[in-house]
């Protein structure tokens, strides 16, 4: 006889793709119900953490976990290529922006070059360091892109996280940048 909690777990497990459910549903339900008293099973519900972990597993298994059917493998490859292309766009935008700023400042006379350099040196040491960091940290997208190309996931995660952290703690300035 199926308890209400078991039915609820099976409902949550419907988030998983059919191929995954066929292979593992019984085992997963058994593990979820392992140490629960049968009398309390009709009054309980899956916890939010359990539902969230099944949802995360559903996303991972639909994006081509090991042994996935071909449509899921193709969907996972498309998602990874899209993410790589997004990082490439971020990296290209950062590099092009820096090249354009340097080109403009260096080709429009000493006044523009002095204005560019004074952003790093004109207000003291700490503001100069902050300005230099704000100017160079977007280039971490380039590091992340090449790390992903060479399957260096840890380096890619670290450079992306450093870039996002730097963006989150950027010092607001009077000119709005």
N, C-alpha and C positions, 0 to 999 in steps of 0.2 A: 504494500500500500504506500502510495506516495504522500509525503507530508507536504504541508503548505510551503515550508521553507525550501524543500527540494524543488518544488514547482517554480518557486521564485528564482532559485539559482539557475534552473534550466532556462527560464525566461531571460535572465541576464546573459547567459552563455549564447543566446541567439545572436548577440552582437558579433560573434566569431563567424568566420566563413564556414560554409558547409563542410568543406574538406577537412578543416581543422576540428570541427565539432565531431564529425564521424570518427576520427581517430582518438580523440581525447575527452569527450564529454563525460562519459561514465566515470573515468578516473578523476576528473576534476570535481564532479559532484561528490564523489566518495570522500575526497580529501576535504572539501568544504564541510561536510557533515560528520567528519571523523569523530570529534570529541564532544558532540552536542547530545544532550539528553533528548530522547525521542518525544518526551512530553512538552519540552519547551520549543520544539521545532515548529509547532503550529502557531506560535506567538512571536516568532523571530523574523527578521528580514536580513538580507545581505547588507553588510556594512558599506558605507560610502567608499572606503578604501578598496574593498573587494570589487565593487562595481567599477571604480576607476582603473584598477589593474586589469580587469577584463577588457575594458574599453581600449586601454593602451596596447594590450596584446592583440586586440582586433585590428588596430591600425598597423601594427608591425606585421601581423600575418597576412594582411591584405597587400602589404608592400613587399611581398616576396620573401617570406621566411624560408628557411631551408626545406626543400621538398614541396614547395608550393606548385600548383598547376601553372601552366604557361600564361594565362591571362594576368595572374597576379605577379608573375615575374616581369611581364611587360609593363604593368602599371608601376611596379617598384622601380624599374629602370627609368621610366619616364619621369617619375618624381625626383629621382636622384639627378638626372640630367637637368631638370628644371632648376633644382637647387644650385647645382654647379654653375649654371648659366647666370643665376641671380648673383652669385658671389663674383663671377666674372664681370658683370655690369657694375657692381659696387667698386671693384678693383680698378676697372677702366675709368670710371668717373673720378675716382680719387687721383689717379695718375694724371689724367688729362687736366683736371683742375689745377694741380700743382705745376704742371708744365706751362699752362696758360698764364698763371700768375707770374712765374719766373720769367717767361718770355716777355710779357707786357712790362714788367718792372725793369728788366735789363735793356730793353730796346727803346724806351721812351725817355731817355735822358737821365742824368744824374739825380734830378729832383724826384722822379718816381722811384728810382732805386733806393735813394736815401729814405723815402717814405716806407718802402718795403722793409728795409733793414731796421728802421727805428721801431717797428712793431716788435722786434726781438730784443733790442738793446736800449730803447729810449726811456723805459719806465722802471728800471731796476732789475735785480737778478731774478727774483721769484716770478714777477710777471713775464720776464723774458723766457724763463724756463717753461712756464705754463703756455705761452704763445708758441714756443718751439714744439712742445708736445702736441698741442692742438693742430699744428701744421703738419706734423709727421705721422701722427697716429692713424689717420685715415688710410695710410699706405699699408696698414696691417691687413686690409682686405686683399691686397696683392699677395701677401705672405700666405693668407688662408687659401686663396685660389691655387697657388702652386703647391701648397702642402696637400690639398685634396687631389690634385692631378697626380702626385707621386704617392698617394695612399698613405700619407702621414696624418692620420686623423687626430691624434693628440695635439700636434702642432697647429692644425687647422682650428680645432676647438679653442686652444689657448689664445691664438691670435684673434679669433672672432670674439671671444669673451673679453679680451683686453680692450678691443676696439669698442665694444658695447659698453663696458664699464667706464672707459674714458669719456664716451659720449654722455653717459648718465651723470657723471660728476663734473661735467664741463662748467667752468666758471662763467656765469652770466656777465656780460659786459654792457657798457652803456650804449654801444653802437648796435646792440641787438644780435650780434653774432654769437 
